[in-house]
Amino acid sequence: MAAAQTEELVTRKGTHVTSIIWKWFGFDKADVEQTTVVCKVCRNAIKTKSSSTTNLFQHLRQKHPTEWEQCSQLRECSVGSTSKDKHDHAGKRQQTLAASFSKAVPYDKCSARWKQVTDAVAVHIGMDMMPIYTVEKPGFLHMLKVCDPKYDPPSRKYFAEVALPKLYNETRQALYEKLDSALFFATTTDLWSSRSLQPYMSLTVHYIDENWALNSCSLQTTYFPEDHTGEIIAQRLKDSLTRWKLDEENMVCMTTDSGTNMIKALKLNQWTHLNCFGHRLHNAIGK
C-alpha cells in the first residue's frame, strides 16, 4: 500500500528541478497547483515556501536518517563533479591561452627544435639537389609556416655558409667510417659538362660491406677547368682517392668511358680499367 501511495506522488512541474532533495519529496496528483509538498517516505505534508528546500532537508535529516545519509552522499558527489567541471574548464582555458601565446613566440635559434628543423631543410636541399634560394621562395616559406608556425628559417646565406657545410662534413665523416671497413672497392669516374658548359669530374665508389650488401656512394663532383689530358686526369684521380683515404692498392678496378684520355690516365696510374658497357653500346648504335 505504501509503495502504491508513493507512486501516486508526482514531481514538481513548471520548473527545472535541480535539487537532489526532490528524490524524496513530491506532490499528490490531486494537488494540481502543487501547493503542498509531501514526503515520499512518511507521506507527511511539509510546510515550506514555494522556492525553498530548507525545510525539506531538515525533515529528511531529523525523520529519516537512512535517506538523509543517501542524500548527503549524492550532494557531495554532485558538488565534487561541478567543481571538477569548473576546474577542468578553467584549466583548458588556461592551456588554450598558453598555447595561443606560445604560437606567437618563434623558437630561439639556439633551441633544439630550431636546429632540428634547420638541419632537415639542409638535408632536403642536399639530398634532392635543390638550389639554395629555395629557402626564400614564397611557396616553401608558406609550407614551413603551416608545418610549424613557430619556426623562423634563416637566410640562404646561413644555409650556404653554415648549414650545408656542416651537413657535408658530418656526411663525409660518416662515409669515412663506412669506407674504412671495406677491404676492397671499385670506382667509377666520368667527365661531363653542365648546361652552361662548365666542366666537372665525378667519382663514385662501390664496395661490399660486412653484411655482404653492395653499396654505391657518390664521393664528389669537382670543377675541372684544366685541359682534359691523360696526365692531368691521372693526377686528379690520385688526389681524389687520397682525399677520401682510399688505398689504390685495394681498388679492384675503375670503370670509365672509352675516351682515349681516360684510358691513358688509368694506364699512367697502372690501374685496372673496365670499359663502361653503356657507353660502348651507345657508340656502337651511333655508328
Secondary structure, DSSP 8 states (H G I E B T S, - for coil): -HHHHHHHEE---SS----GGGGSEEEETT-TT--SEEETTT--EE---TT--HHHHHHHHHH-HHHHHHHHHHHHHHHHHHHHHHHHHHHHHHHHHHHHHHHHS---TTSHHHHHHHHHHHHHHHHTT--GGGGGSHHHHHHHHHH-TT-----HHHIIIIIHHHHHHHHHHHHHHHHHT-S-EEEEEEEEE-TT--EEEEEEEEEE-TTS-EEEEEEEEEE--S---HHHHHHHHHHHHHHTT--GGGEEEEEE-S-HHHHHHHHHHT--EEE-HHHHHHHHHH-
